[in-house]
Amino acid sequence: MSKTPPLLRVRGLHRRFGDLDVITGLDLEVEAGRALAITGPNGSGKSTALRCIAGADEPTDGTIELDGAALDERSAVVRRDLAVVMDDMSFFPDLSVVEHLDLLARAHSIEDVESVVDAVLTDVGLLAQAGQLPGTLSSGQRRRLALATAFVRPRRLLILDEPEQRLDAGGLAWLADRLNAEKRQGLGILLVSHDTSLVEAVADDVLALEGR
């Protein structure tokens, strides 16, 4: 019997911008229920790798598979299973915090939307800010809202670009607990992080990229 493929498999990932090779021959795997952290100095290609894997950028070469099939962000299965939080995430300026999450939950056909959204707002610490517009939130609160967009929808693989950014010490402790809870529920996690304490608390495997 053949071995079940990992949740995510990347082979020979290469991204070139003009004459500059940002990523060359990157291989990685993420199993269900485990977290892989990509670390390294600024300019080592960490975020570029995540953008290629998530479908936000087009790799120059290489293969990216979800459950053994080519990852195509246009696929309904991929849209259902892949939850992504990038650093440059933007919000609708005229939708409140709760309206953002309600819209996303309904778009993914979540049952009992109000209960799910309330639970996520409570978990990320934004229940008191539910009626506020994103522009009125602090930078840390906007980061929590970005993370909430992943937690309010179906997901099997989380891709997170420096999720710890702009979180205080309490926020970091909450994030580590939440990501470990996601793993216990069988999710795979791929994250880029500069925070050693978060990596140590969450990551089962670490892939260190070298600077250029």
Buried (B, 14 or more C-beta within 10 A) or exposed (E): EEEEBBBBBBEBBBBEEEEEBBBBEBEBBBBBBBBBBBBBEEEBBBBBBBBBBBBBBEBBEBEBBBBEEEBEBEBEEBBBBBBBBBBEBEBEEEBBBBBBBBBBBEEBEBEEBEEBBBBBBEBBBBBEBBEBBBEEBEEBBBBBBBBBBBBBBEBBBBBBBBBBBBBEEEBBBBBBEBBEEBBEEEBBBBBBBBBEEBBEBBBBEEBEBEEE
